[in-house]
Amino acid sequence: MKMALTFIIFFYLLLFHIGQVVNANEEDRKRWNKRYDTKEYMYGKEPIKLLKENINLLTKGKALVLAMGEGRNAVFLAKNGFDVDGCDISEIAIEKTKILAKGA
């Protein structure tokens, strides 16, 4: 059951963000940087409900978060004992992820 849920959550997150990863170019990077260039976090600082409610069902280990945006899910996973690698096309989003991870 744990493995199946891990698989489902992984693919949910992957499919949700896949459009941001495929065929990314300089114009995409500029567009996402502009979108994330605010003091606020676009989607808030809390992880998605599915992840938050089911974190105890996941086997701790490595986690890859593609198109992580401002990092709310990646930071949540890391704070719950996962070894997280995350990436995003926007360096502004990556910097906001670092700030979120530090708890600021």
Summary of the structure (lengths in Angstrom):
residues: 104
radius of gyration: 13.7
end to end distance: 35.8
largest distance: 41.7
contacts: 277
relative contact order: 0.20
helix: 58%
strand: 8%
